[in-house]
Amino acid sequence: MASTDPTADDFAYDELAYLHENATEYGLPADDLPPVTRTHVTLDDGRELSGLLWGSGTPELVLVHGTAQNAHTWDTVVLALGLPALAVDLAGHGHSSWRDDRAYDPRNLADDVAVAVRLLAPDAALVVGMSLGGLVVVSLAARHPELVRRLLLVDVTPGVTREKAKHIHEFIEGPPDFPSFADILERTVEYNPTRSVSSLRRGIIHNAQREPDGSWRWRYDRRGRAGDAPAFDRAVMWDDLDAVAPEVRLLLARGGAEGSVVDDADVSELLRRRPQAQVVEVEGAGHSIQGDKPLELAALIETLSSQGS
């Protein structure tokens, strides 16, 4: 039997082999884990959008990750909630197809996600998006309003700029491959001081692949990271936010520690445009709240998803 230890010579990737570790680290029940299946939806142009279906029954929750992440970033959150859920891999990430045009702007990504949500989770009570995924779900709500009833944005607003997220771009635009797992883990730990090493280790296993020579390479589409990829107008993201139906409840979860990319001006502009929005600061969390404080984020999700329409 192959090993799930990424440093072992006979390592073989098994994406569901680490859920017990997720649960144990955060004091969650590990003896009766929910069923999880990998699913693929074919898009109109022939590309595939992949994701994870959690639990039994129609998903009550849709989760969309950030740049250079994948569906597994939500594992601990979903384990804590125990709700049927759909966690997607955005185009160019995880197990989803890459775009030949590299046009990974939120509106294009939202149209992809809409296909999966309409097919797999049409009655979800809540849609959650982190970072880039947060902009995607805003566009999803604006362009496909029948699919979104409540929105949770995780450490992002349309006001977040490249400069505000400079430390994140420095990390994801760094070396594409590493001589060993120890090397890729060392750099990841350096750039993610609010995360546990065990959590980061699992994240790398899901987000990178080992090459035949033993080196490790990031799995997401890195083309255009030097600046030649098609750019999107961030100002239109505020337009999409304005287009979200007023009855859609919106909550912003903002990181309360170093690493958060949302500043006070972002919050003020969000509240100016949507005065009924809620804003919660998660103490001790940086940008990736789902990785830093998954149980606290799960509690916010539970509260928002149970609120009346």
Stockholm file with secondary structure:
# STOCKHOLM 1.0

chainA/1-309         MASTDPTADDFAYDELAYLHENATEYGLPADDLPPVTRTHVTLDDGRELSGLLWGSGTPELVLVHGTAQNAHTWDTVVLALGLPALAVDLAGHGHSSWRDDRAYDPRNLADDVAVAVRLLAPDAALVVGMSLGGLVVVSLAARHPELVRRLLLVDVTPGVTREKAKHIHEFIEGPPDFPSFADILERTVEYNPTRSVSSLRRGIIHNAQREPDGSWRWRYDRRGRAGDAPAFDRAVMWDDLDAVAPEVRLLLARGGAEGSVVDDADVSELLRRRPQAQVVEVEGAGHSIQGDKPLELAALIETLSSQGS
#=GR chainA/1-309 SS CCBCCTTSTTBCCCTTTTHHHHHHHTTCCCSSCCCEEEEEEECTTSCEEEEEEESSSSCSEEEECCTTCCGGGGHHHHHHHCCCEEEECCTTSTTSCCCTTCCCCHHHHHHHHHHHHHHHCTTCSEEEEETHHHHHHHHHHHHCGGGCSEEEEESCCTTCCTTTTHHHHHHHTSCSEESSHHHHHHHHHHHCTTSCHHHHHHHHHHHEEECTTSCEEECSCCTTTTTTSCCCCTHHHHHHHHHSCTTSEEEEEEECSTTCCCCHHHHHHHHHHCTTCEEEEETTCCSCHHHHSHHHHHHHHHHHHHSCC
#=GC SS_cons         CCBCCTTSTTBCCCTTTTHHHHHHHTTCCCSSCCCEEEEEEECTTSCEEEEEEESSSSCSEEEECCTTCCGGGGHHHHHHHCCCEEEECCTTSTTSCCCTTCCCCHHHHHHHHHHHHHHHCTTCSEEEEETHHHHHHHHHHHHCGGGCSEEEEESCCTTCCTTTTHHHHHHHTSCSEESSHHHHHHHHHHHCTTSCHHHHHHHHHHHEEECTTSCEEECSCCTTTTTTSCCCCTHHHHHHHHHSCTTSEEEEEEECSTTCCCCHHHHHHHHHHCTTCEEEEETTCCSCHHHHSHHHHHHHHHHHHHSCC
//
